[in-house]
Amino acid sequence: MKKILHLEPVLHEKIWGGTELRDQFGYAIPSDHTGECWAISGHPNGDCRVTNPEFGGQTLGQLFRTRRELFGNIPGDVFPLLVKIIDARQDLSIQVHPDDAYAKVHENGSLGKTECWYVLDSKPGTMVIIGHNAGTREEMRQMVAEGKWNQLLRQIPLRKGDFFQINPGCLHALKGGSLILETQQSSDVTYRFYDYDRLENGKKRELHIEKSLDVTTVPFVPDRTVPETETVGDAEITHLVTCPFYSVYRAVLHGNAALSFHAPFVNVSIIGGEGTLDGEPVKKGDHMVLTANYGPCRLEGNMELVYSYI
Ligand code: ZN
């Protein structure tokens, strides 16, 4: 069954969020501190409605449970990937995610979290925290106890078009001025290491320092993924990453191109311009899922997209 499932994003307010999701994507944001657009999600904390009339307003999570053939009858309780757009007007907390094995034991059988970032935009001078400078866990514990965060955290510049793979155990934080598209395992397990002593509704947000120290990879090992680009028709396709949980690609199209998909499903996000997918009009800010073994797909227009599959 060859179908394009069109999705309605779910928007989440965050203390560090801004207005870029409205200003750049036209979404109806709930307030001027909106941090996350859950664009392709079957997760209970933000399950996207499928807008194709034939599905009667069901969500992606519901369709995954009741119409598994649309997703190639893959096993599992939840739609396995989650695609977000994140507007960080201010710094996010320093955080780390567990892997599947640790989350299973310590988080009621939840999945761990591997994620990756494609940078949609960044303000001049924006930095990002990826990794740390501690040589041993003991040294890390010491630096945390003494509050030597500047010395501990590894900070690098963030530029439009950059790509980062964040494996479990990698300390990370987006900083103010970044707008990214995140593709991740469908999990919400985050260990917050440090939150700049900020207050939310008069209280500091909960920290998870022991679990963070437990799961952080020491010493830090930089990811060596090198994206590769090929030309297909009038499209330039960049293979951003393949890891055990997903493959992610970026395509820039000026004209038309024929792609072919043989995955249980394909997440597609239009991040710039407009055009058509097999004749259906799509534009910047639209997010879709192509159903199982979709096969050939004709793309036309001037647009930029990010797509992913398991
Ligand atoms: Zn994260």
Residues whose N, C-alpha, C, O or C-beta is under 5 A from the ligand:
A	BS01	ZN	none
